[in-house]
């Protein structure tokens, strides 16, 4: 559920084969995905330099969403149709999540975990920032089908199903940013990355 981490992971994702667009709308999405891919390549190449260019790289939410929808990023098991919305200092993510895929259909008798069965529309709100080469993410709210999930239930779910494979994931997460990214700033529908 670490959504900004998905964006940063996409920096490391290999490009998928390109297919010609079937419509004007698809052409716009492909152009946005291609623009994001070019920016990700620049960030990777710039990060390999002994003295990276410190001019900021600005990704728009349209570019990131088109890139994710293009199939160029392998989403985590059970997570489908991810869309981000960026605000100054905060991020929202919407996705269709199949919890049975995530849990491998393992059931729990804990009533707090029965929320996490089947397929749901998930909305996540988070505060996020990055400086000094590290990013911080604080999940402030998660909703399943429009209903806010109690924080204790989220923590139980993370501990039982996700942290065994991904111990770095939590409701409050700090992680190093790749490719010598020094700062990441969320703006109005933008993510600005500066390398150092």
PyMOL commands that set and color helices and strands:
alter all, ss='L'
color gray80, all
select helices_A, chain A and resi 3-12+24-47+61-69+99-103+113-115+151-162
alter helices_A, ss='H'
color red, helices_A
select strands_A, chain A and resi 57-60+79-87+90-98+119-131+134-144+147-148+172-176+181-187+190-195
alter strands_A, ss='S'
color yellow, strands_A
deselect
rebuild
show_as cartoon
